[in-house]
Every structure is written in C-alpha cells, then in structure tokens.
Amino acid sequence: MAVIPRPDPEAGEIPKALVMMRTGTSVSAQELMAFVADRVADFKRIREVEFVDHIPKSPSGKILRGVLVERERLRRPGA
C-alpha cells in the first residue's frame, strides 16, 4: 500500500491510498478507510482508495511515490 496526495479543489490535497491486493484476499475500500480512520488523526484519514495491479519500486525495494504522484496528476489535470 502507498499513500499519495490527490489534488482537491476544496482542501488542496487529500490522502489517497493505492493498494495492491494479495491473491486470495478480499477487503473493501470502506473497510480499509475505517481501519485507518480508527488509528490516525482526522486530517490523515484516507479519503479515496484505488486497487492497483502494480506499485513501482526502486531496485532497493522503496516505493517510488514520485512516479505515483505524477501519474495521479496526469489523470486529473485540472484538479
């Protein structure tokens, strides 16, 4: 799972989770948001969840958040 900022016209940015599911598991976006909301401050709550097939990582295994953020900005050019 990776969390990135998503542009929002009202708030400026909101947290968006990108989740890669393991085979044989099932969880809904609502369940994930509720789980996180119980454990973090209000401004850190995830507002959107997207299930993806792949999360890009560097050779050392770190998540390439910059790639994910750029991909999100290209999807929502006016936001």
Buried (B, 14 or more C-beta within 10 A) or exposed (E): BBBBBBBBEEEEEBBBBBBEEEEEEEEEBEEBBEEBEEEEEEEEBBEEBEEBEEBBEEEEEEBEBEBBBEEBBEEEEEE
